Amino acid sequence: MSEKLHPVPAGFEKSARINEQDYHALYERSLTSPAAFWAEQAQRIDWITPFTKVKHTSFDIHNVSIRWFEDGTTNVAMNCIDRHLPHRAHQTAIIWEGDDPALSRHVTYGELHEQVCRFANVLKKHGVKKGDRVTIYLPMIPEAAFAMLACARIGAVHSVVFGGFSPEALAGRIADAASDVVVTADEGLRGGRRVPLKSNVDAALEKVEGVKSVIVVTRTGAEVDMTPGRDYRYEEEAASVHADCPYAEMNAEDPLFILYTSGSTGQPKGVVHTTGGYLVHVALTHEAVFDYRDGEVYWCTADVGWVTGHSYILYGPLANGATTLMFEGVPNYPDVRRFWEVIDKHKVSIFYTAPTAIRALMAAGEEPVKKTSRKSLRLLGSVGEPINPEAWEWYHRVVGEGRCPIVDTWWQTETGGILIAPLPGATALKPGSATRPLFGVFPEIVDAGGNVLTGACEGNLVIADSWPGQARTVFGDHERFAQTYFSAYPGKYFTGDGARRDADGYYWITGRVDDVINVSGHRLGTAEIESALVAHEKVSEAAVVGYPHDLKGQGIYAYVTLMEGAHATEHLRKELVKWVRAEIGPIAAPDVIQFASGLPKTRSGKIMRRILRKIAEGEFGALGDTSTLADPGVVEELVRERPGA
Ligand code: 6R9
């Protein structure tokens, strides 16, 4: 592994918000006086009623309870909009860059206020009240931000569902959240292709009851079916309501949003984030990690359907009064220069993307990058999966021309915001390492027995105590929350990731140690894909594992056994790929399907995933002990018939 050290550039050392000394002082203070440290940090946001209690948390499996600033009240939309109006009403809050390079739009803080108020009034008109869940299934258009902030303004809880999810997946999330209002668009547009969002909603609503209103934003103007009494055009609704809407006074622990994410078992969980602590955490980390300065243009390429979009397109930047760029398109449309052209067009200073995009663009060579200037760039970021040192070096040398530090930020849907990352003015960088914990974050590495390892070591990553942005529960299932995150290592939050710590105290995330796979930075549970496969009438059993993939990080490898009488044909293989796309979405489509007469199982009937992973990786020599298998012959067959073996 590369251990090349990139020192803090001189310019950053002198002028960054936080230097090495500050980092140590702040970290020390957060460790020795956490309540005082967080009470100070909480002053970054405006409170309606100030809190008197800072931290009240327990990781005890029998009583998992996480509360921050619990007697304070505030409102997230007020913090992201209203409090900026006296000095930023004419400053751009959101730059929207369309899929078509000819389309862009600037939304000032003043306009944002009006748009969010109107959206909030439309929701109210449709009966949405404090605590109600609103499902948002929109493309990357400013209305997605308006809708989310409108929920926050009136105290409704948003559940944003990524536009790439299928009607089936959408239906499951609407049902779990018991949403009675859905916000969507006629169509989405990505890479020149139309995404039939409204018709997906129609299909989803055939499977779930209780949705009273569907609000349809016009994006492409395509003709879509409108069910009278249920479906409403957003533009007509917005024109009929008042342009002002007071913000609701929310308790710090009132839920702000639910976001569904994959785990190692069962269907995706609705991770719940609350109001005060979350906003403090994302405002602090957006400013510190990206060294954000007033007036800069900041661009995070994530989709608002993922947590990165929630925390670092919307809430963190807007809480800080930043100008945040929202991009509707994809990196290779109209061609592979798109990212760099957008950076030049809008004078982007800070650019935050995922390793999978960097690897794909790296494969297109240096020429397209060099055709652009990128002189506005000051800082680069990475998120979503481990970044391999080759991609890191290319990003640094070619995209950033050696002058821009790269902040490799490790965090999760459940953590709300960044927990481990370099600070550009403080931390010397090592390509591939997320480096050191931020203030108030206490990571530990434990072995399988739960022993805390010290010094340089490798094991499972846990966090020893709570931080304000932490998820509070799983929607409707607190027991599942406790079991998933607090049962493996009593008294600690288990991340599901493996990590190594080197002699300098730097963390190197090695990837998931559970049955979650990371495909192009998207988190997928193997159990979800398996249950989609076995829902097909010809499939008897399925086991899914990840395998190394050059561009995606991990690819999806599915082993499938068929029902009596079904035949393993090329046609069926294609049909199953299509089936999974329809059940979950294109991101879950298997890269490889291997038909098998049986799966390797222990005598007690447990599928031996370790062996399936090795076969998928093509490491036939390293299968280990197969003597405990019920039928060792199954493994020989799998190796013999592996596609491409
Ligand atoms: C923010 C986000 C979380 C999982 C996480 C880990 C992987 C994210 C990473 C990283 C190495 C980084 N991950 N950032 N691994 N280095 N900088 O991606 O949330 O979708 O919930 O995924 O992603 O495995 O556990 P989420």
Boltz pocket constraint, residues with backbone or C-beta under 6 A from the ligand:
constraints:
  - pocket:
      binder: B
      contacts: [[A, 261], [A, 306], [A, 307], [A, 308], [A, 382], [A, 383], [A, 384], [A, 385], [A, 386], [A, 387], [A, 408], [A, 409], [A, 410], [A, 411], [A, 412], [A, 413], [A, 414], [A, 420], [A, 434], [A, 495], [A, 496], [A, 497], [A, 509], [A, 511], [A, 512], [A, 518], [A, 521], [A, 522], [A, 523]]
      max_distance: 6.0
